[in-house]
Amino acid sequence: MLDRLELIKKRYDELTKMIGDPEVVQDVDRYTKVLKERSELESIALKYDEYKRVIDDIDAANELLDETDDVDYKNMLKSEIEQLKSDKQRLEGEIRLLLLPKDPNDEKNVIMEIRAGAGGDEAALFAADLYRMYVMYAESKGWKIDIMNSNDTDIGGYKEIVFMVVGKGAYSRLKYESGVHRVQRVPATEAGGRIHTSTATVAVLPEAEEVEVEINPNDIRVDVFRSSGHGGQSVNTTDSAVRITHIPTGIVVTCQDEKSQLKNKEKALKVLRARLYEKAQREKEEQLASERRSMVGTGDRSERIRTYNFPQGRVTDHRINLTLYRLQSVLDGDLDELIDALIAEDQKRKVNSSQGD
């Protein structure tokens, strides 16, 4: 680890000098790249400087300890050394986290898909609750929501809703939400007061740029039709809804929320691109089974990740065995405690995995 840190510090110092080089400054592209690389290395380089200072202080305190016969001074130095060793251990942990490979998708926008699962109308209502939860969470982060497609029910639920979350770092926070969410409550439609269990599936896809996923026009079939509302009722008098079928994979994407056929097609292509990108990622990750096992959950849509229990007012995340007794605030978008705990556990597992390599 120390050899790697020395190389990073050396490169950081080189980049710092380059920023003041007039030849570099005049070349806008090169200057931008230098600034970007330096920014990526800065937190590690500064943390390593702090680590080296602590090591030096420990060595200096040990030398003084060997040279003095004063009992009180010795005790003071021993206490200082213990504190410095604690700081050293803490910094080592922080540095290991900083050295973990960055997820290249973390800063990307997100396409989220919520689908009602088992439970009929109640599952559709739960899907709507989840959508509202993510909208409120996005608002708390200053992110924007753009609905790509929705299929709602007469009683205010969603059989399916697909939407984009636009904001810096959206994927880094929301990627842990993929999987099956389960609700336990008395449905509004239940006259007998019995508790029902229903589910909804959440998929979180990083937005893929055109340069990352190239779609051959010959590989897709585009169908247009009139968008519809509840029960198939037509809500648009023109053929504005778009269905795109990716022939090689069989992936089908439908978008009908915009009145413009062109806008619906653009949105459908974004969703298709994200699904193809995710598919390629999954195929790559299947070859790295050990890395998948080190993650908090697999992101598999069939994995039950969380239960929302209304009678007990609790939310339980099964991946990290965390239970919070503040169900309503979570459904109102207060997700940070859950997500922070998932990130911490994910980082812990990755550090342990990297130490074992």
Secondary structure, 3 states (H helix, E strand, C coil): CHHHHHHHHHHHHHHHHHHCCHHHHHCHHHHHHHHHHHHHHHHHHHHHHHHHHHHHHHHHHHHHHHHCCCHHHHHHHHHHHHHHHHHHHHHHHHHHHHHCCCCCCCCCCEEEEEEECCCHHHHHHHHHHHHHHHHHHHHHHCCEEEEEEEEECCCCCEEEEEEEEECCCHHHHHHHHCEEEEEEECCCCCCCCCCEEEEEEEEEEECCCCCCCCCCHHHEEEEEECCECHHHCECCCCCCEEEEEECCCCEEEEECCCCCHHHHHHHHHHHHHHHHHHHHHHHHHCCCHHHHHCCCCCCCCCCEEEEEECCCCEEEECCCCEEECCHHHHHCCCCHHHHHHHHHHHHHHHHHHHHHC
